[in-house]
């Protein structure tokens, strides 16, 4: 069973619909027992970093998620705000501590060529191995004004938006995307299917 964490940040119904379309057993929940029973945890979200952390704390989810994802190494998928919250610190709208699973910060996009927020479809590139070129993964859908700046080597892909913005990160059992796979049509569903069937 896949648990989509319900913490009141954004419309998570589209994530539920996307995973159900893959014929997977999935629930939206903040129930401790359901999260503990889950084979995969999904943390989506849209909105401010500070409010997201407040909501996780208010629902008693911070320690539970740490236990399941970090201590028990349960597969985890973060989406948009869900990727940002696993960093050490955010600044939207005020400086705030995050879950701290990945060393690094979340900062506003400062861009002189393209509009902010970064909204719509864009090409995502996978970082090449040493001495190899980066490769185009696919087009994915973005909605964000802040971006993650990791302080450890966890970036797995990027989007070129005047500079390279981290599009996804991967560390052990943790995978997270700045883009919205659930809104990215066939490319997004393929990514979700590949991840879910590999880890859950």
N, C-alpha and C positions, 0 to 999 in steps of 0.2 A: 504494500500500500504506500502511496506517495502522499505526503502531507504538505499542503500549501499553507504557509503560516499566515493566519489572519491577525493583523495588528493595526487595522484601520488606515492603511496608507495606499490610496489609489484603488482603481478598479481591478480586482484580481479575478473577476469572472472570466475574462478573456484567457487567462492562464489556465484556469480550470477547463474551459471549453477546448483549448488546444490539446491539453494532455488527454482529455476524454476522447478526442477524435483519434488518438493513437490506440484506443481501446485499453487504457491503463486504469487500474483501480486508484482513484484519487479523491481526497477530501480537502476542504478548506477548514482549518481548525486552529484553535489556540489551546486545545485540551492537552494536558500533560501526557496522559496515557496514550492518546492517539499519536502524538509526536514520538513518544518512546517506541511505539510499535512500528512506526513507519520504516520503510527500507530506504527512502530518499526524502530529504527535506528541501522544499523550495521556498525561498524568501524573495518575493517580488516587491514592487513598491514604486510609487511616484509621489514626490513631495519633498519636504525639507528634511535634511539630516537630523536636525535637533528634534523635530517632532517625531520622526521615526524612532529615535532612541528612547524618547519619553514613552511612546506607546509600547515599545518592547518591555521597558522596565515596569510600566503600570500593569501589564498583563503577566508579569513574572516569567518572562521568556528568556531573559539574558543568560542567567545561569543554566537554564535547561538547554538552550541551544549550544552553549559552551560544552556542556557535558556530552551531548549527543554528537556534535560535529568534531570538536577538538579532542575530547578524551576518548570517545567511542569510535571515532573515525567514520561516522555515518556519511554516506555521499550527500553532498550539498550543492544546490544550484541557486545562485543569487542573480536577480534580474534588476537592472537599472539601479534604483535606490538600494535594492538588496545587495548589489555589489559594493556600493559606496559604504554601507553601514559596517561591513566587515573590516574596514580600515581602522587605523588607530584614532584618527581625528578628522572631523569635518568642520565646515565654517558656514553652514547655511541654516538660519541667517546669522547665528552666532557661533563662536568656537565651542566645540562640543566633543567629548570623547566618544569614540565608536566602540564596536565590539572588540576591536584590537586583534583580530585573527591574522591580519596581514599588516606588516610594518609599512606605514605610509600615511598620506593625508588625502583629503578631498578638497580641491580648490576650484574657484570659479574659472570658467573658460575666458581667457583674454585673447581677443581675436580682432585683427585690423582689416581682414579681407572678407570674412564670412559672418553671417548674422548669428547672434546668440539670443535665444537658445539654439542649439544644434538640433534641427527638427527635420525629419524626413528620411528618405532612403539614401544610403551611402555605401560605398565599397569598403569591405573589410578585408585586410590583408593579414596573412599568417606570417609571423616572424620566421625567417629562414634559419636553418641550422648554421653553424660556423662555416664560412666560405660559400654559403648558398644564398640565392636570391630569395626575397620575400615573395610569397605567392598569394594570388587573389583567392579568397574563400568564396565570397558571394556578396550580394547586396542585402543589407539588413536595415531595419527601421529604428531610428534614434529619436529620443525626446529628452534633452538634458541641457542644463546650463553650467553644471559642475562636472569635473572629471577627476579620476583617481591618479595619484602620483605615488606608485609603490616605491619602497626603499629596499626591496628585495627582488630577485629575478623571478617574477611570477607572470609577467605579461606573455600572453599567447597569441594575441592579435591586436591590430590597431586600425584606426581610421585616420586618413590624412585630412585634417581640417585646419589648414595653414601650418600646423605642426602635428606630430603623431600623438593622437589621443588614444589611450589604452581602451580597446574595445572588449577585451576579455582577459581573464586571468585564470591560471590553473596552478594549484598547489596541492599535491597529494589528493585527498578526497574532496577538495573544494574546487568548484568551477563556477565562474560568474561572468556575466556579460553586461556591458553598459547598454547595448541595444536590446530591443524587445523581440525575442524569437517568436513569441505568441502573436505578434503583429506583423511578422515578416513572411507571411504566406508560406509557400512550399519550402523555401530555404530555411525558415525558422522551424517549421515542423520537422524537417529532416534533421536539423541540429538537435532538437529536443528528443527525437526518437533515438538518435545515435547515443546521446548521453544516457538517457534513461535505460536503454537496453544494455549498455556497457556496465553500469554501476548499480542498477536497482532491479 
